[in-house]
Amino acid sequence: MRCSDGPNFFDQEHVFQAYWSHRELAENANDTLEKPIFMELLGSPHDLSILDLGCGDARFGRDMHLQGCRRYVGVDGSANMIIRAAENLRNTSSILIHQRLEEWRAEGEHYDLVTSRLALHYIEDLRPLFQQVYASLVPGGRFLFSVEHPVITSSSRSSESGKREDWIVDDYFVTGERIVNWLGQRVKKYHRTIEDFFVLLREAGFLVESLRESEPQPSLFMDKAEYRRRRRIPLFLFMCGRKACK
Ligand SMILES: C[S@@+](CC[C@H](N)C(=O)[O-])C[C@H]1O[C@@H](n2cnc3c(N)ncnc32)[C@H](O)[C@@H]1O
């Protein structure tokens, strides 16, 4: 079976359809575990100029407009995602860029906030990207991202047989490429430790402001067995860095 990188993975039609079916499931992990904490860390987007790296279908951009952001720019390497994003952002002043994050370059200090939601674990080398993010922010601007949690990316052995009931954390300090079977295909992701993300932010010049994990909130789960399952291991990691004020 062929193995794809992030954009090529989402550009396979059956993967794209399966991904969106997954996202529409009741109590899906994005809505119950990722979105609440991401939004809490983000706060009000009112009047902010926002760049979103790996924007996917940009429904996040639509939400940002509804909440009064000044500008939303989304970047994604998947043509399928960009087409869907354009539909979601119709009648807004947003800008979409179809480009790989490895090739995206900052063009001055334009953004108050750079976001990236569940995209950075597809990138092999984050150092140059974090440097570009830093260069694209105004002084005092923030970089907020979510990724698959390092205890999840360390090993995919426990995900091979359907719904996980036990998790293997292994090879934690063996960072780098992982080939994962997901949505019936093989995709390349990259494992890093929590410390790696912290150091990457610091080395790019950021003051690290927040680190959160996707602890489930009981009020978001009708299915109490699912809530208990989600309390067993964190799925997502969130970090926020700030560019120093001049
Ligand atoms: C899991 S989806 C998340 C989408 C969106 N941020 C969200 O939370 O709904 C990951 C996204 O990252 C994009 N992506 C992955 N690797 C990328 C790369 N190297 N360059 C640009 N986009 C990439 C994919 O195309 C996909 O849209």
The ligand as an SDF file (V2000), in Angstrom:
LIG
                    3D

 27 29  0  0  0  0  0  0  0  0999 V2000
   -6.1420   16.8490   10.3210 C   0  0  0  0  0  0  0  0  0  0  0  0
   -6.3170   18.1050    9.1200 S   0  0  0  0  0  0  0  0  0  0  0  0
   -6.7750   19.4960   10.1650 C   0  0  0  0  0  0  0  0  0  0  0  0
   -7.4350   20.6090    9.4010 C   0  0  0  0  0  0  0  0  0  0  0  0
   -7.8800   21.8110   10.2150 C   0  0  0  0  0  0  0  0  0  0  0  0
   -6.7350   22.5420   10.7670 N   0  0  0  0  0  0  0  0  0  0  0  0
   -8.8110   21.3780   11.3010 C   0  0  0  0  0  0  0  0  0  0  0  0
   -8.4270   21.3610   12.4730 O   0  0  0  0  0  0  0  0  0  0  0  0
   -9.9590   21.0580   10.9740 O   0  0  0  0  0  0  0  0  0  0  0  0
   -4.6260   18.4720    8.7220 C   0  0  0  0  0  0  0  0  0  0  0  0
   -4.4690   19.4780    7.6130 C   0  0  0  0  0  0  0  0  0  0  0  0
   -3.0960   19.7930    7.4740 O   0  0  0  0  0  0  0  0  0  0  0  0
   -2.8030   19.8600    6.0950 C   0  0  0  0  0  0  0  0  0  0  0  0
   -1.3720   19.5580    5.8970 N   0  0  0  0  0  0  0  0  0  0  0  0
   -0.7150   18.4480    6.3210 C   0  0  0  0  0  0  0  0  0  0  0  0
    0.5760   18.5160    5.9510 N   0  0  0  0  0  0  0  0  0  0  0  0
    0.7360   19.6810    5.2820 C   0  0  0  0  0  0  0  0  0  0  0  0
    1.8310   20.3090    4.6430 C   0  0  0  0  0  0  0  0  0  0  0  0
    3.0410   19.7440    4.6240 N   0  0  0  0  0  0  0  0  0  0  0  0
    1.6320   21.5050    4.0370 N   0  0  0  0  0  0  0  0  0  0  0  0
    0.4050   22.0840    4.0420 C   0  0  0  0  0  0  0  0  0  0  0  0
   -0.6820   21.5320    4.6320 N   0  0  0  0  0  0  0  0  0  0  0  0
   -0.5230   20.3380    5.2390 C   0  0  0  0  0  0  0  0  0  0  0  0
   -3.6820   18.8120    5.4630 C   0  0  0  0  0  0  0  0  0  0  0  0
   -3.8380   19.0280    4.0650 O   0  0  0  0  0  0  0  0  0  0  0  0
   -4.9620   18.9690    6.2700 C   0  0  0  0  0  0  0  0  0  0  0  0
   -5.8310   19.9100    5.6960 O   0  0  0  0  0  0  0  0  0  0  0  0
  1  2  1  0
  2  3  1  0
  2 10  1  0
  3  4  1  0
  4  5  1  0
  5  6  1  0
  5  7  1  0
  7  8  2  0
  7  9  1  0
 10 11  1  0
 11 12  1  0
 11 26  1  0
 12 13  1  0
 13 14  1  0
 13 24  1  0
 14 15  1  0
 14 23  1  0
 15 16  2  0
 16 17  1  0
 17 18  1  0
 17 23  2  0
 18 19  1  0
 18 20  2  0
 20 21  1  0
 21 22  2  0
 22 23  1  0
 24 25  1  0
 24 26  1  0
 26 27  1  0
M  CHG  2   2   1   9  -1
M  END
$$$$
